[in-house]
């Protein structure tokens, strides 16, 4: 046993790091000064490597293309699966076994989901391409780009059905894009927390 007089604390009073015999307990973290608060103090906004990146207020054309195509395909697939489920439930016959009902549900959901997902994915692809092209040509990002992209998307998507169908679909696309832009501005004004 060590002599308590040799290992006592300098003030003569015992603190919580000494035991009953006066020996100092070993603390392996005593001289380790890691700033824990700074370690976990993460920024709330994105950090950019280059100053030019921080000045851009919109996604790049590749990010837009991926985003709109992905959102279009995913929402179309989910909506198509829901329509397929409704159709399968509507077309169910009273004498069907569970296997046949499950097969009908899976076939109907898969068929409708694929069709609607592909359709909305192509619409998103066309819209993102035209909008990014308009931003590159005009060097401005405003509502005109979105409405023009809606017009062009509707016209291109229905162009194979003839000029009249393309004109009607283009007008519908432009109106929908304009309504979406107006809704976005209204949401920013009246619901600023979003």
Secondary structure, 3 states (H helix, E strand, C coil): CCCCCCCCCCCCCCCCCECCCCCECCCCCCCCCCCHHHHCCCCCCCCCCCHHHHHCCCCCHHHHHHHHHHHHHHHHHHHHHHHHHHHHHHCCCCCCCHHHHHHHHHHHHHHHHHHHHHHHHHHHHHHHHHHHHHHHHHCCCCHHHHHHHHHHHHHHHCHHHCHHHHHHHHHHHHHHHHHHHHHHHHHHHHCCCC
